[in-house]
Amino acid sequence: MKRLTDLVSEGFIWGVGITRPRPGQERRAAIYITTTLIASVLVAVAMFIFLLGRL
């Protein structure tokens, strides 16, 4: 079974169409992509909560 980061990375590569990482760099790329996506979602949720509180 693949790791969650590998599945997220593979889905992002296929979905967005970015270039595949170099051989030997797949694990590092998977962690970077997963971290970036999680951070983006957290920022979006934080902004939503902030704006909701301002109403």
Phi and psi restraints in degrees (range 20) as a CNS / XPLOR table:
assign (resid 1 and name C) (resid 2 and name N)
       (resid 2 and name CA) (resid 2 and name C) 1.0 -80.1 20.0 2
assign (resid 2 and name N) (resid 2 and name CA)
       (resid 2 and name C) (resid 3 and name N) 1.0 156.9 20.0 2
assign (resid 2 and name C) (resid 3 and name N)
       (resid 3 and name CA) (resid 3 and name C) 1.0 -72.4 20.0 2
assign (resid 3 and name N) (resid 3 and name CA)
       (resid 3 and name C) (resid 4 and name N) 1.0 157.0 20.0 2
assign (resid 3 and name C) (resid 4 and name N)
       (resid 4 and name CA) (resid 4 and name C) 1.0 -60.2 20.0 2
assign (resid 4 and name N) (resid 4 and name CA)
       (resid 4 and name C) (resid 5 and name N) 1.0 -41.3 20.0 2
assign (resid 4 and name C) (resid 5 and name N)
       (resid 5 and name CA) (resid 5 and name C) 1.0 -63.4 20.0 2
assign (resid 5 and name N) (resid 5 and name CA)
       (resid 5 and name C) (resid 6 and name N) 1.0 -36.4 20.0 2
assign (resid 5 and name C) (resid 6 and name N)
       (resid 6 and name CA) (resid 6 and name C) 1.0 -66.7 20.0 2
assign (resid 6 and name N) (resid 6 and name CA)
       (resid 6 and name C) (resid 7 and name N) 1.0 -39.8 20.0 2
assign (resid 6 and name C) (resid 7 and name N)
       (resid 7 and name CA) (resid 7 and name C) 1.0 -66.5 20.0 2
assign (resid 7 and name N) (resid 7 and name CA)
       (resid 7 and name C) (resid 8 and name N) 1.0 -43.4 20.0 2
assign (resid 7 and name C) (resid 8 and name N)
       (resid 8 and name CA) (resid 8 and name C) 1.0 -63.2 20.0 2
assign (resid 8 and name N) (resid 8 and name CA)
       (resid 8 and name C) (resid 9 and name N) 1.0 -44.5 20.0 2
assign (resid 8 and name C) (resid 9 and name N)
       (resid 9 and name CA) (resid 9 and name C) 1.0 -62.1 20.0 2
assign (resid 9 and name N) (resid 9 and name CA)
       (resid 9 and name C) (resid 10 and name N) 1.0 -45.7 20.0 2
assign (resid 9 and name C) (resid 10 and name N)
       (resid 10 and name CA) (resid 10 and name C) 1.0 -63.1 20.0 2
assign (resid 10 and name N) (resid 10 and name CA)
       (resid 10 and name C) (resid 11 and name N) 1.0 -42.5 20.0 2
assign (resid 10 and name C) (resid 11 and name N)
       (resid 11 and name CA) (resid 11 and name C) 1.0 -63.4 20.0 2
assign (resid 11 and name N) (resid 11 and name CA)
       (resid 11 and name C) (resid 12 and name N) 1.0 -39.3 20.0 2
assign (resid 11 and name C) (resid 12 and name N)
       (resid 12 and name CA) (resid 12 and name C) 1.0 -67.5 20.0 2
assign (resid 12 and name N) (resid 12 and name CA)
       (resid 12 and name C) (resid 13 and name N) 1.0 -42.2 20.0 2
assign (resid 12 and name C) (resid 13 and name N)
       (resid 13 and name CA) (resid 13 and name C) 1.0 -61.4 20.0 2
assign (resid 13 and name N) (resid 13 and name CA)
       (resid 13 and name C) (resid 14 and name N) 1.0 -45.3 20.0 2
assign (resid 13 and name C) (resid 14 and name N)
       (resid 14 and name CA) (resid 14 and name C) 1.0 -72.3 20.0 2
assign (resid 14 and name N) (resid 14 and name CA)
       (resid 14 and name C) (resid 15 and name N) 1.0 -40.7 20.0 2
assign (resid 14 and name C) (resid 15 and name N)
       (resid 15 and name CA) (resid 15 and name C) 1.0 -73.0 20.0 2
assign (resid 15 and name N) (resid 15 and name CA)
       (resid 15 and name C) (resid 16 and name N) 1.0 -42.6 20.0 2
assign (resid 15 and name C) (resid 16 and name N)
       (resid 16 and name CA) (resid 16 and name C) 1.0 -93.2 20.0 2
assign (resid 16 and name N) (resid 16 and name CA)
       (resid 16 and name C) (resid 17 and name N) 1.0 -28.1 20.0 2
assign (resid 16 and name C) (resid 17 and name N)
       (resid 17 and name CA) (resid 17 and name C) 1.0 86.8 20.0 2
assign (resid 17 and name N) (resid 17 and name CA)
       (resid 17 and name C) (resid 18 and name N) 1.0 29.4 20.0 2
assign (resid 17 and name C) (resid 18 and name N)
       (resid 18 and name CA) (resid 18 and name C) 1.0 -77.3 20.0 2
assign (resid 18 and name N) (resid 18 and name CA)
       (resid 18 and name C) (resid 19 and name N) 1.0 162.8 20.0 2
assign (resid 18 and name C) (resid 19 and name N)
       (resid 19 and name CA) (resid 19 and name C) 1.0 -70.3 20.0 2
assign (resid 19 and name N) (resid 19 and name CA)
       (resid 19 and name C) (resid 20 and name N) 1.0 140.1 20.0 2
assign (resid 19 and name C) (resid 20 and name N)
       (resid 20 and name CA) (resid 20 and name C) 1.0 -65.0 20.0 2
assign (resid 20 and name N) (resid 20 and name CA)
       (resid 20 and name C) (resid 21 and name N) 1.0 146.0 20.0 2
assign (resid 20 and name C) (resid 21 and name N)
       (resid 21 and name CA) (resid 21 and name C) 1.0 -68.3 20.0 2
assign (resid 21 and name N) (resid 21 and name CA)
       (resid 21 and name C) (resid 22 and name N) 1.0 157.5 20.0 2
assign (resid 21 and name C) (resid 22 and name N)
       (resid 22 and name CA) (resid 22 and name C) 1.0 -63.5 20.0 2
assign (resid 22 and name N) (resid 22 and name CA)
       (resid 22 and name C) (resid 23 and name N) 1.0 152.6 20.0 2
assign (resid 22 and name C) (resid 23 and name N)
       (resid 23 and name CA) (resid 23 and name C) 1.0 -56.3 20.0 2
assign (resid 23 and name N) (resid 23 and name CA)
       (resid 23 and name C) (resid 24 and name N) 1.0 133.7 20.0 2
assign (resid 23 and name C) (resid 24 and name N)
       (resid 24 and name CA) (resid 24 and name C) 1.0 93.6 20.0 2
assign (resid 24 and name N) (resid 24 and name CA)
       (resid 24 and name C) (resid 25 and name N) 1.0 -12.6 20.0 2
assign (resid 24 and name C) (resid 25 and name N)
       (resid 25 and name CA) (resid 25 and name C) 1.0 -109.8 20.0 2
assign (resid 25 and name N) (resid 25 and name CA)
       (resid 25 and name C) (resid 26 and name N) 1.0 6.9 20.0 2
assign (resid 25 and name C) (resid 26 and name N)
       (resid 26 and name CA) (resid 26 and name C) 1.0 -61.5 20.0 2
assign (resid 26 and name N) (resid 26 and name CA)
       (resid 26 and name C) (resid 27 and name N) 1.0 -43.8 20.0 2
assign (resid 26 and name C) (resid 27 and name N)
       (resid 27 and name CA) (resid 27 and name C) 1.0 -64.0 20.0 2
assign (resid 27 and name N) (resid 27 and name CA)
       (resid 27 and name C) (resid 28 and name N) 1.0 -44.6 20.0 2
assign (resid 27 and name C) (resid 28 and name N)
       (resid 28 and name CA) (resid 28 and name C) 1.0 -62.9 20.0 2
assign (resid 28 and name N) (resid 28 and name CA)
       (resid 28 and name C) (resid 29 and name N) 1.0 -42.5 20.0 2
assign (resid 28 and name C) (resid 29 and name N)
       (resid 29 and name CA) (resid 29 and name C) 1.0 -65.2 20.0 2
assign (resid 29 and name N) (resid 29 and name CA)
       (resid 29 and name C) (resid 30 and name N) 1.0 -39.9 20.0 2
assign (resid 29 and name C) (resid 30 and name N)
       (resid 30 and name CA) (resid 30 and name C) 1.0 -62.3 20.0 2
assign (resid 30 and name N) (resid 30 and name CA)
       (resid 30 and name C) (resid 31 and name N) 1.0 -43.3 20.0 2
assign (resid 30 and name C) (resid 31 and name N)
       (resid 31 and name CA) (resid 31 and name C) 1.0 -66.3 20.0 2
assign (resid 31 and name N) (resid 31 and name CA)
       (resid 31 and name C) (resid 32 and name N) 1.0 -42.2 20.0 2
assign (resid 31 and name C) (resid 32 and name N)
       (resid 32 and name CA) (resid 32 and name C) 1.0 -63.1 20.0 2
assign (resid 32 and name N) (resid 32 and name CA)
       (resid 32 and name C) (resid 33 and name N) 1.0 -46.9 20.0 2
assign (resid 32 and name C) (resid 33 and name N)
       (resid 33 and name CA) (resid 33 and name C) 1.0 -63.6 20.0 2
assign (resid 33 and name N) (resid 33 and name CA)
       (resid 33 and name C) (resid 34 and name N) 1.0 -45.5 20.0 2
assign (resid 33 and name C) (resid 34 and name N)
       (resid 34 and name CA) (resid 34 and name C) 1.0 -63.1 20.0 2
assign (resid 34 and name N) (resid 34 and name CA)
       (resid 34 and name C) (resid 35 and name N) 1.0 -44.3 20.0 2
assign (resid 34 and name C) (resid 35 and name N)
       (resid 35 and name CA) (resid 35 and name C) 1.0 -62.9 20.0 2
assign (resid 35 and name N) (resid 35 and name CA)
       (resid 35 and name C) (resid 36 and name N) 1.0 -43.0 20.0 2
assign (resid 35 and name C) (resid 36 and name N)
       (resid 36 and name CA) (resid 36 and name C) 1.0 -63.6 20.0 2
assign (resid 36 and name N) (resid 36 and name CA)
       (resid 36 and name C) (resid 37 and name N) 1.0 -42.7 20.0 2
assign (resid 36 and name C) (resid 37 and name N)
       (resid 37 and name CA) (resid 37 and name C) 1.0 -65.6 20.0 2
assign (resid 37 and name N) (resid 37 and name CA)
       (resid 37 and name C) (resid 38 and name N) 1.0 -42.7 20.0 2
assign (resid 37 and name C) (resid 38 and name N)
       (resid 38 and name CA) (resid 38 and name C) 1.0 -63.9 20.0 2
assign (resid 38 and name N) (resid 38 and name CA)
       (resid 38 and name C) (resid 39 and name N) 1.0 -43.1 20.0 2
assign (resid 38 and name C) (resid 39 and name N)
       (resid 39 and name CA) (resid 39 and name C) 1.0 -62.0 20.0 2
assign (resid 39 and name N) (resid 39 and name CA)
       (resid 39 and name C) (resid 40 and name N) 1.0 -40.7 20.0 2
assign (resid 39 and name C) (resid 40 and name N)
       (resid 40 and name CA) (resid 40 and name C) 1.0 -63.0 20.0 2
assign (resid 40 and name N) (resid 40 and name CA)
       (resid 40 and name C) (resid 41 and name N) 1.0 -43.2 20.0 2
assign (resid 40 and name C) (resid 41 and name N)
       (resid 41 and name CA) (resid 41 and name C) 1.0 -65.0 20.0 2
assign (resid 41 and name N) (resid 41 and name CA)
       (resid 41 and name C) (resid 42 and name N) 1.0 -42.5 20.0 2
assign (resid 41 and name C) (resid 42 and name N)
       (resid 42 and name CA) (resid 42 and name C) 1.0 -63.4 20.0 2
assign (resid 42 and name N) (resid 42 and name CA)
       (resid 42 and name C) (resid 43 and name N) 1.0 -40.3 20.0 2
assign (resid 42 and name C) (resid 43 and name N)
       (resid 43 and name CA) (resid 43 and name C) 1.0 -65.0 20.0 2
assign (resid 43 and name N) (resid 43 and name CA)
       (resid 43 and name C) (resid 44 and name N) 1.0 -42.3 20.0 2
assign (resid 43 and name C) (resid 44 and name N)
       (resid 44 and name CA) (resid 44 and name C) 1.0 -63.1 20.0 2
assign (resid 44 and name N) (resid 44 and name CA)
       (resid 44 and name C) (resid 45 and name N) 1.0 -42.6 20.0 2
assign (resid 44 and name C) (resid 45 and name N)
       (resid 45 and name CA) (resid 45 and name C) 1.0 -66.0 20.0 2
assign (resid 45 and name N) (resid 45 and name CA)
       (resid 45 and name C) (resid 46 and name N) 1.0 -42.0 20.0 2
assign (resid 45 and name C) (resid 46 and name N)
       (resid 46 and name CA) (resid 46 and name C) 1.0 -62.8 20.0 2
assign (resid 46 and name N) (resid 46 and name CA)
       (resid 46 and name C) (resid 47 and name N) 1.0 -42.2 20.0 2
assign (resid 46 and name C) (resid 47 and name N)
       (resid 47 and name CA) (resid 47 and name C) 1.0 -65.1 20.0 2
assign (resid 47 and name N) (resid 47 and name CA)
       (resid 47 and name C) (resid 48 and name N) 1.0 -39.1 20.0 2
assign (resid 47 and name C) (resid 48 and name N)
       (resid 48 and name CA) (resid 48 and name C) 1.0 -62.6 20.0 2
assign (resid 48 and name N) (resid 48 and name CA)
       (resid 48 and name C) (resid 49 and name N) 1.0 -46.7 20.0 2
assign (resid 48 and name C) (resid 49 and name N)
       (resid 49 and name CA) (resid 49 and name C) 1.0 -64.3 20.0 2
assign (resid 49 and name N) (resid 49 and name CA)
       (resid 49 and name C) (resid 50 and name N) 1.0 -41.1 20.0 2
assign (resid 49 and name C) (resid 50 and name N)
       (resid 50 and name CA) (resid 50 and name C) 1.0 -61.2 20.0 2
assign (resid 50 and name N) (resid 50 and name CA)
       (resid 50 and name C) (resid 51 and name N) 1.0 -48.9 20.0 2
assign (resid 50 and name C) (resid 51 and name N)
       (resid 51 and name CA) (resid 51 and name C) 1.0 -67.2 20.0 2
assign (resid 51 and name N) (resid 51 and name CA)
       (resid 51 and name C) (resid 52 and name N) 1.0 -34.4 20.0 2
assign (resid 51 and name C) (resid 52 and name N)
       (resid 52 and name CA) (resid 52 and name C) 1.0 -64.2 20.0 2
assign (resid 52 and name N) (resid 52 and name CA)
       (resid 52 and name C) (resid 53 and name N) 1.0 -38.1 20.0 2
assign (resid 52 and name C) (resid 53 and name N)
       (resid 53 and name CA) (resid 53 and name C) 1.0 -70.2 20.0 2
assign (resid 53 and name N) (resid 53 and name CA)
       (resid 53 and name C) (resid 54 and name N) 1.0 -24.1 20.0 2
assign (resid 53 and name C) (resid 54 and name N)
       (resid 54 and name CA) (resid 54 and name C) 1.0 -79.5 20.0 2
assign (resid 54 and name N) (resid 54 and name CA)
       (resid 54 and name C) (resid 55 and name N) 1.0 -15.3 20.0 2
